[in-house]
Amino acid sequence: MSTHLAITLLVVAFLLLLVVQVVILFYVRGALTGDEASEPVDEEPQPHRRTETAGLVGRLRRNGAEQHSRTVREIEALIDLRALVPARTTMPSTQGWAASPLTVSALVREVLETRPQLVVEAGSGGSSVWVGYCLERNGGGRCVSLDHDADYAAKTRADIERHGLTDYVEVVHCPLVSVDVAGETFQWYDLSKVEGLDGIDIVFVDGPPGTTGPLARYPAFPVLRDRCAPGARFILDDAARPDEKAIVHRWTHEHGATVVDRTPGPLGCATVRAD
Ligand SMILES: C[S@@+](CC[C@H](N)C(=O)[O-])C[C@H]1O[C@@H](n2cnc3c(N)ncnc32)[C@H](O)[C@@H]1O
């Protein structure tokens, strides 16, 4: 082979290699960037994308405004509560699992206005302290607060002692047991642990937690109704949650309860009359 032919073949081979590299590079770039690689970066958003973005921004604004409005209402309720029910020492927080200021306001209003002899609370905590102060201010009445959790019951008991309200509030540790309501079984408080639950005027339903089973708070009305005084009220917390909506529906449709009040708030509460 002549030197000239060898050089020509080398150049052709080099050019072929170059073409193959360019083709490979082109495909790799396409795979990494997708279709966008071929779109101009400063292209105007499509009309449907502009509408979607505007809708999202609108929803965020509305959610923000609603959230702000709720927070303000909760703060106003807490300020009113503090003025209405002065405490001797620091109150438990209204955050976390505790009843919100708007729910506590509904409960406090009910206790101060109706001057109950007996309040039963399903789920103890900060609400027990608020009720204790209201009964003290009323000059009588007692609250029996049920808690399925021994540690939590002890914590609430300590709060009641710290506030000097043991004459008004008794916290009872009631483990959950199987309770039959018209052929359905629920996990609910073991009432054999409590004495003297007759003539109930107000039931505050804030337990057991939903984590203990579906419609966990449903048994409160069917189980306690026969132990209630005429005109008794049940206040159900978190009434806007799907489970609690279903509970109110069943209380009213299956057991003849009447909804007499609903409060706003993140989850709100519903007050129903037993007769
Ligand atoms: C919704 S809480 C009751 C809150 C109470 N009524 C109040 O206003 O503070 C229902 C039950 O959940 C349990 N509990 C309360 N706080 C909890 C927490 N941070 N973590 C787990 N369980 C809690 C307690 O046993 C309580 O009886």
PDBQT file of the ligand as one rigid body, heavy atoms in Angstrom, charges set to zero:
ROOT
HETATM    1  C1  LIG A 301     -58.112  14.941  72.472  1.00  0.00    +0.000 C 
HETATM    2  S1  LIG A 301     -57.328  14.355  73.902  1.00  0.00    +0.000 S 
HETATM    3  C2  LIG A 301     -58.216  15.158  75.194  1.00  0.00    +0.000 C 
HETATM    4  C3  LIG A 301     -57.828  16.588  75.319  1.00  0.00    +0.000 C 
HETATM    5  C4  LIG A 301     -58.457  17.317  76.485  1.00  0.00    +0.000 C 
HETATM    6  N1  LIG A 301     -59.898  17.306  76.446  1.00  0.00    +0.000 N 
HETATM    7  C5  LIG A 301     -57.936  18.735  76.486  1.00  0.00    +0.000 C 
HETATM    8  O1  LIG A 301     -58.697  19.658  76.177  1.00  0.00    +0.000 OA
HETATM    9  O2  LIG A 301     -56.733  18.904  76.738  1.00  0.00    +0.000 OA
HETATM   10  C6  LIG A 301     -57.946  12.703  74.043  1.00  0.00    +0.000 C 
HETATM   11  C7  LIG A 301     -57.016  11.757  74.746  1.00  0.00    +0.000 C 
HETATM   12  O3  LIG A 301     -55.798  11.690  74.056  1.00  0.00    +0.000 OA
HETATM   13  C8  LIG A 301     -54.744  11.417  74.942  1.00  0.00    +0.000 C 
HETATM   14  N2  LIG A 301     -53.736  12.438  74.688  1.00  0.00    +0.000 N 
HETATM   15  C9  LIG A 301     -53.778  13.725  74.996  1.00  0.00    +0.000 A 
HETATM   16  N3  LIG A 301     -52.685  14.368  74.536  1.00  0.00    +0.000 NA
HETATM   17  C10 LIG A 301     -51.954  13.436  73.928  1.00  0.00    +0.000 A 
HETATM   18  C11 LIG A 301     -50.730  13.467  73.235  1.00  0.00    +0.000 A 
HETATM   19  N4  LIG A 301     -50.044  14.592  73.112  1.00  0.00    +0.000 N 
HETATM   20  N5  LIG A 301     -50.275  12.327  72.695  1.00  0.00    +0.000 NA
HETATM   21  C12 LIG A 301     -50.960  11.183  72.811  1.00  0.00    +0.000 A 
HETATM   22  N6  LIG A 301     -52.144  11.085  73.476  1.00  0.00    +0.000 NA
HETATM   23  C13 LIG A 301     -52.631  12.201  74.005  1.00  0.00    +0.000 A 
HETATM   24  C14 LIG A 301     -55.290  11.448  76.362  1.00  0.00    +0.000 C 
HETATM   25  O4  LIG A 301     -55.416  10.137  76.831  1.00  0.00    +0.000 OA
HETATM   26  C15 LIG A 301     -56.648  12.115  76.171  1.00  0.00    +0.000 C 
HETATM   27  O5  LIG A 301     -57.599  11.605  77.024  1.00  0.00    +0.000 OA
ENDROOT
TORSDOF 0
